[in-house]
């Protein structure tokens, strides 16, 4: 029986490797694929360059018990030290961007926020400037409804195309996605392949000025020179930002192993070198405990935690 299970696993891996022309890696350490630079090995990391390749992988997995974890740019994510079982699918080649109709941009799931902003700026299209300086890609941004400065991707999203677990293409309009604070209601197991954004016409110089201003704010207030996952906790309320509560509780500079609460922005935990996911999660929980004790506020994580301890 064990021999049959091993053969089955090997056959699945072989078929996936053929589907993506060998762009897969056994035991890929996720610390190399997350912005926080922590995380144990994935059973199989698969890089899909095209929608057809991603569809092929999903069809191979259909009817199996193999877990699937879609991976965007690796930000807003903590992978535990035990790694991820099953297949991690990274649609890194789906980075096409085009103006589909007047002031509507369609971008592949693998397109970076930086490339999306450059495309919009060159065409005098406004509405996504809040993304300036945020690491990430469109697919992950849709799944987490990435936002800043009071704006979010959901505000501008018109339609999202995705693959379901059976490899079938589907599409959802903005109203069906029910965007909320750092979330979107995608079907279980869905893999985003592209998204369309409705923008506004504006002078390219004005768009560039807002991009530069937002980037400057980030560089002054956030520890962009250190590995991190971005903001760790959700804001309990608009007038009670998590960073202020953490700062007032005296948690800035707290350290567990290589994980440190940033002295520049208290809602960021940075990897000062050699941090493990266990360090980060232990520090996260300690900060929650102290803030609850000092202010009564219960901080909820904004980062997604996946994998095994």
N, C-alpha and C positions, 0 to 999 in steps of 0.2 A: 504493500500500500504506500509506504513512504517513497519507494522507488518510483511508483507511478506519479506521485505528487511532484517529485523532483523533475521527472521527464516533462510533466505538464508545464511547470514553471519555465524550464529551458526552452520548450517549444514556443511559449508566449513571448519570451525575450527574443528568440530568433525571429519571429514574425514581426515584432515591433521594430527590431533593428533593420529588417528589410524594408519596412514601411517608411522609415526616416533615413534610409541610406546610411545606416551605421552611426547616426548622431545620437547615441545613447551611452550612458556610463553607469556601470554597476558601482555601488558603494560610494557615490559622489558625496563628499562632505558638503553639507549645506552652508557651512560657514563661508564658503567661497561664492555662494549664490544669494546671500542676504546682506542688506546694508548694515546690519548690526554685527556681522562677522562672527556669529555663533551658530551652532547646529551640527548634529551628528549626521551619519551617512543615510542617504536615500537608497532603497533597494535598487531602483533604476531611475535615473534622470534622463528624460527624453526631450530632445530639442526638435520642435516642428517648425519647418521653414514656411510651409504653406497650409492653407485651410484643408486641402486634400490630405496632406500628411497627418494633420491632427484628427481628421475624420477617420483615417485608416487606423490610427492607434485606438480610438474609442471603439471602433467596430471589432477590433481584436479582443478588447477587454469585455465586450458585451457578453453577458451570460456567465462570466467568471466571478470569483469572489475577490479578485485583486483590487485593493483600494486605489483610488485615483485622487491625486492632489494637484490641482492647477496652480501654477506659479507665475506671478507677474514679474515685477522688477525686484522682488525680494525686500521691499520696504514695508513698514507697518506690520512686521512679521517676526515672531520668535519661534525658531525651531528647536525643540528640546534636544538634549545631548544624545539621546538614544536614536535619534534619526527618524526617518519616515518610512513606514512599510508600504510596499506596493510601488506604483508608478507616480513619479512627479513629472507633470507635463508642462513644458515651458514653450509657449508659442513665440519664440524670439524672432522668427523670421517674418511674422505677420506685421510688418511695419509700414505698409503702403499708406499714403495720405493723399487725398484728392478733394477738390471742391466738386461735390456731386451736383449741386444746383446753386442758385444764387445765395451766397452767405451760409451754405450748409457744407461743413467739412465731414468727410467720412475717413476714419482712421482705423488701421488694423490694431489688434490687441497688443502687438509688440511694439508699437510706436511709442517712443519716449515722450514725456511731457515737454522736454526741451525742443524736440523736432516738431511737435504739434504747435508750439508757440512760434517757432521760426516761420512755419508755413503760414500761420494766421497773420503774423505781423507783416510778412512780405506782400500779402494780398489785402492789407488794410481791414482785417476782420478782428473785431473786439469781443471780449466776453470771457476769455480764458486766462487773462493776465494774472489771476490769483495763483496760478500754477507755477509761477516763476520761482525757481530755486528748489522745487520739490522733486526729489528723486522718485521715479516710478514710471509705469507704462499704462497705456489706456485700459487694458484688460483688468489689471488690478485696481486702477482708479475707479472704474465702473463698479466693481464688486464692493469696494469700500466707500464709494461716494466721496472721494477725496475732496477736501475743501480747505479754505483759508480765507481770512479777512471778511468773513460773513458770506462767502460764496461757495458753491460746490459744483461738481461736475453734473449732478442731477439737474441743476438749474438750466443747463444748456443742452442736455441730452435729448435728442428727438427719437432715436431708435437704437436698439442694441441687437446685433445678430449673434447667435450662439449655437454651439453644438450640444445636443443632449448626450446622455451617457451611451445611447445607441448610435451616436454618430450622425444623427439627423439634424439638419439645419432648422433653426427657429428664429423668430424675431419678436421683440416686445417693444411697444411704444412706452414713452416716459410714464404715462399714467398707470400702465400695468406693472412697472418696476417698483412703484411705491417707494421712491427714494426717501430715506430718513437720515438721521445723524450717523454718518459713517457706515451706511448699509444700503443695499438694494435687494429687492426680493427677486433674485434669479432662481430658476428651477434647480432643485437639488442635483449636484453633479454637473451643472452646466459649465461649459468652457466658452468664454467670450471670444469671438473672433473679430468683431469690429463694432464701432459705434459711430453714430452720426450726431453732430453738434450744430445747432442753429445759432449763428453769431450775428453781430451787427456790423454794418459798414462804418469805418472810421478812417481817419488819416493814419497811415502807417507810423508817422513820427509820434503821434499821440499814443498809439498802442505800445511803441517801443519805450516811451517815457514811463508808462505805467508798469511795464515789465521790469524796467531798471529800478524803479522806486520800490517795487515789491521785493526784488532780489536784494536790494540794499537793506531793507528792513530785516530780512531774514539773516543776512550776514552779521548785522549788529546784535541781534537778539537770540540767535540760535547757534548751537555748537556744530556748525556745518563741517568743521575740520576734523571731527571724530566720528568713528563708526557708531551709528545709532539706528533705531527703528522709527525715529520721529517722535511725535507726542505719544506718551505712554498711556495716559488716562483721558477719559472723556471729561468734558467740563460738566459738573453737576448742574449748573445753571448759567445762563449768559452773564449774570453779574457775580458768579462765583467760579472763575476759571481755576482749573486744577493746578496750574502753575503757581498761582498766588497762594492757594491753600497749602501747597507743599512748602513754599518759601516761608510762609508765616509759621508753619510747624517746625521750622528749623532743620529741614532735611537736605538743603543744598550741600553738596560736597560729601554726603554719606557714601560709604563704600562697602561693598562685599566682594572680595576677590578683585577681579579686574573691572567690575561694573561700578559706575559712579553716577550719582545724581548730579547733573550738570550744574555748575555754578553760574552759567550764563542763562539757562532757561530750566527752571526746576521741574518742568514736565517732560524732560528728556533724560533718559538713562544712556550714558555713553560707555563704549568699550575702550578703556584706557590701555588695553593690551593684555591678551591672555584670558579675557573673561570667558566664562562658560554660560550656557543657558541657565544652568542651576544658579549661578551667581546673580544673573539678571532677574530671574523670577523670585529669588529670595529677597533681593533688594526691593523689588516691586511690592512684595507682600509686607515688608517692613515699613515702607513708606505709607502704604494703605493703613496699617495698624496705627502708626503715629498720627496721621492726619485725622483718623476717626477719633482717636483719644483726645486730640487737641481741639478739634472744631466740631466733631459730631458728623462730619461729612463722610459718606461712604463712596470712595472713588472706584469707578468701574474701568477696567482696562479698555483702551481703544485699540491696542495692538492685538493681532490674532496670534494665538499660541497653538502650534500643531506638533505632532510627533510624540515619541515615547521618551519617558524619563530615563 
